[in-house]
Amino acid sequence: MTKRELIEKALETARNARDRNLTLTDMGAALDSLCEVAAAELLGGGEVPLPGLGKLKSRDVAARKGRNPRTGETLDIPAHKAVIFAACKDLKEAMKP
């Protein structure tokens, strides 16, 4: 799904549910604002709840040794922060075969 497709689907859902006056530009601005807020929260070490989906969390990853698969050369991978997604119970259940 592309960003445009996401915006169009969200706009369609919002128009059907409550607000028929929203435009594609409004929904795009709302998505951009949500992403900015989420990024700031994750950079600060917090969590971002996504109702019905789960949570985005910031996690520290320790430094480690790695290997370049092409050359076999050993590399030092520095410590860094990573974003992880933890699915909610309902989503996990829905994804089971």
C-alpha positions as CSV (number, residue, x, y, z in Angstrom):
1,M,0.0,0.0,0.0
2,T,1.4,3.4,-0.9
3,K,1.0,6.6,1.1
4,R,-1.6,7.9,-1.3
5,E,-3.6,4.6,-1.1
6,L,-3.5,4.8,2.7
7,I,-4.8,8.4,2.6
8,E,-7.6,7.6,0.1
9,K,-8.8,4.6,2.2
10,A,-8.7,6.6,5.4
11,L,-10.6,9.4,3.7
12,E,-13.2,7.0,2.5
13,T,-13.6,5.5,6.0
14,A,-13.9,8.9,7.6
15,R,-16.4,10.1,5.1
16,N,-18.6,7.0,5.6
17,A,-18.3,7.2,9.4
18,R,-18.6,10.8,10.4
19,D,-17.2,13.7,8.4
20,R,-18.3,14.0,4.7
21,N,-16.5,17.4,4.3
22,L,-12.9,16.1,4.6
23,T,-10.7,16.5,1.5
24,L,-7.7,14.4,0.4
25,T,-5.5,17.3,1.3
26,D,-6.9,17.4,4.9
27,M,-6.4,13.7,5.3
28,G,-2.8,13.9,4.0
29,A,-2.0,16.7,6.4
30,A,-3.5,14.7,9.3
31,L,-1.4,11.7,8.4
32,D,1.8,13.8,8.1
33,S,1.0,15.4,11.5
34,L,0.5,12.0,13.1
35,C,3.8,10.8,11.7
36,E,5.7,13.8,13.0
37,V,4.2,13.3,16.5
38,A,5.0,9.6,16.4
39,A,8.6,10.2,15.3
40,A,9.2,12.8,18.0
41,E,7.8,10.4,20.7
42,L,9.9,7.5,19.5
43,L,13.1,9.6,19.3
44,G,12.4,10.6,22.9
45,G,12.2,6.9,23.9
46,G,8.5,6.7,24.3
47,E,5.7,4.5,22.9
48,V,3.1,5.3,20.3
49,P,-0.2,3.4,20.6
50,L,-2.1,2.5,17.5
51,P,-5.6,1.5,18.6
52,G,-6.7,-1.8,17.2
53,L,-3.2,-2.6,15.9
54,G,-0.7,-2.5,18.7
55,K,2.2,-0.2,19.8
56,L,5.3,1.2,18.2
57,K,8.2,1.1,20.7
58,S,11.7,2.5,20.8
59,R,14.4,-0.1,21.8
60,D,18.1,0.2,22.4
61,V,20.2,-2.3,20.5
62,A,23.6,-3.3,21.8
63,A,26.8,-3.1,19.7
64,R,27.8,-6.3,18.1
65,K,30.1,-8.0,15.6
66,G,28.7,-8.6,12.1
67,R,30.0,-10.1,8.8
68,N,29.8,-8.7,5.3
69,P,28.3,-11.6,3.4
70,R,30.0,-10.7,0.1
71,T,33.6,-10.4,1.4
72,G,33.4,-12.3,4.7
73,E,35.0,-9.3,6.4
74,T,34.1,-8.9,10.1
75,L,32.5,-5.5,10.9
76,D,31.7,-3.7,14.1
77,I,28.0,-2.7,14.2
78,P,27.6,0.2,16.7
79,A,24.8,0.5,19.3
80,H,21.7,2.2,18.1
81,K,18.0,2.6,18.7
82,A,15.5,0.6,16.7
83,V,11.7,0.9,16.3
84,I,9.7,-2.3,17.0
85,F,6.1,-3.1,16.6
86,A,4.2,-5.1,19.2
87,A,0.8,-6.3,17.8
88,C,-2.2,-6.2,20.1
89,K,-3.9,-9.4,21.2
90,D,-6.9,-9.0,18.9
91,L,-4.6,-8.5,15.8
92,K,-2.5,-11.6,16.7
93,E,-5.7,-13.7,17.0
94,A,-7.0,-12.4,13.7
95,M,-3.8,-13.2,11.9
96,K,-3.8,-16.9,12.9
97,P,-4.8,-19.4,10.2
